[in-house]
């Protein structure tokens, strides 16, 4: 306890010092703040500059993405009232899994009246997450219905961005009224609308959009193709598997970071031996990329789930539930398909040599030809050859603030924990709560 108090005090001192950057260990000290520590934190927070508050909020967000054991809810709830829209938006992201009634009421208020559009859009996205609790206990349904009412009130707002975001949120429950809107988006010539439609498909998990997703997998706009790959994986579209497997096998070193992640996750959601072997090959290729560890852990988890689904689908009593009849014929045709694992291995063997960057001011990789120094020492040459590895150096993007968090659907039922945490059951929702609060 003494050590914990010391870290918290040190974190506060560093936070007050505008000339010093916080380490992630110091940021961790602001996790799980109880009343006494929160009071101390507030006294410091109130005197921080907007820039300092934004810095801390962003660091907390990055740390929460890398470490699921931290909980910055207390600070994020406080930061929702800040004047900087960046701080409010990132605080909403930090609270995306929070199911407290007071937070829901605040999210509804921000979705209706925040002066910054990006904050409103983030709040609408959060309300969509509440809809995923519609099938839980009566307490959860009450909150989900409050979120639903708020979203329905926003459907007619005269702003295309808000309309699209509301559509994406309502897709979690496949609200009948949005189905024509999704259909119109997928058939649109507007790239923004198509992307929104594909994100709505990802939220709905409704396979009625399968053909639309398949048609968009080869779209020339990389943003649309990215969303189509994500949708194909979530819907487990077997007909999309050859396209995605080929891209993963032959383009993993040339696509951007977001597409690489989407292809790996989609392949893992399809499951099967080829997907498993390809992911294992890629894990070896990127073994030096520590920031890809969580990605491969997620992929392995998906592979295990897909294998479990396949086992269930083989049970005679469950075949009708899984509806494999339409896929059976395609599976037979695919039995003689290309061996994508071998295709990937051939591609890896043909990769150009990669040489580690030297710590200097140059950003470009060194030319391997420069290492030909006519040294006759064969042993040294062998050592040099070992350093020239046939591996791409593929750093993942650090721009996590633009991640579409709606794709990370929590399946585990933690409602019993919510019941223990939610100590505000006596609060009754007022759909017109924003009229009783002053606007920001």
C-alpha positions, 0 to 999 in steps of 0.5 A: 500500500505504501508503494502504491501511495508513493507511485500516486504521489510521484504521478501527481508531482510529475503531472503538475510539472508541465516540463516533464512527460509522464511515463506509462507507469506514472499514468497507471497510478491514476487507475482505479481512483477511489474517493480520497485519491480522486479528491487529491487528483481533482485539486491538481487537475483543476489547475492544469492547462488544456494541453496538459489535460489532453496529454494525460487523457491521450496517454491514458487511452493508449495505456488502456488499449495496451493494458486491459487491467487499468481503469481510468473511468474516474478521471474520464468521467471528470474529463467529460466536462472539459472545454477541450473537445479532444479531451471529451472525445477521448474520455468517451472512448475510455468509457465505452464499456462503462454501463453506469446510469450517470454516464449514459445520461451524460452520453445522451446529453453530449450526443444531442447538444455538444458544440463539437461534431466529433464529440457528438459522433463519439457519444452516438457510438457509445449509445450504440454499445448500450444497445448490445445489452438489450437482451440482458437483465431488466436493469440493462434493458432499461438503460438500453431502451433509454439509449435507443430512445435517444438514438431514435430522436437523432435520426432526423437531425439535418447532418449526414454525418450524424445520420450515418453514425445513428444508423451504425449504432442502431444496426446493433439491434437491426432496427427495421427502420434502418435496413433501407438506409443500409441498403441505400448506403451500400448501393451509393456512389458516395464513398463515405456512405458506402463505408458507413453502410459496411460498418453498419453491416459489421455491427448488425452481423446480418448475413443478408448483406453478404452479396453486397460485401462480396461485391465491395471486396475489390473496390478501388477505394482502400477505405471501402475495401478495408471495411469490406474485409472486416465485414467479411470476417465478422460474417464469416463469408466462406465465399470471401475466403479465397480473396482474403487468403490470397491477399494475406498470402501475397500482399501482407508485406505491401498493404498498410497496417490497418489492412494487414490487421484486418486480413489477419483477423478476418482469416482467423474468423474464417478458421480452418487449417490454412488460416491457422498455418498462415497466421503461424507463418506471419507470427514468425515473420513479425516475431520482432514486432512486439506491438503485434503480440496482441493482434496475434493473440486475438487471431489465435482466440478467433481460430479456437472459437471458429474450431469450436463452431465447426465442431458444433455445426457437425452435430446433427441436432445443430446443423439447421441452426448453423445452416451449412447446406448452402456452404457445403457445395462451395466447400466441395469445390474449394477442396482442390483450391490453391494451397495458400500456405505454400503461396505465402511461403513462396512469397516470404522466400522471395522477399528482398533482403532486409537490413536493420536500420542504423541509429542515425539521422537517416530514415531510409533502409541501408542498401544491402549492396553497401555491405560488399566490402570484399572481405575475404573472411568467410566467417564474417560474411556468414555472420553478415548474411545472418543479419540480412533477414528476409523479413519485412519491417512492418510497424503498426500504426500508432494512430489508435485514436481512429480505431473503430472500437465497435468491432470489438464486441464483448461476448462474455456476460459480465452482467453480474459484475455490472449489478455489483458496480451499478449503485445508482439504480434509483435514478429514473431516466428522463428523455428530456434530460438535456433541457434540464442541464445547461449546455456546455 
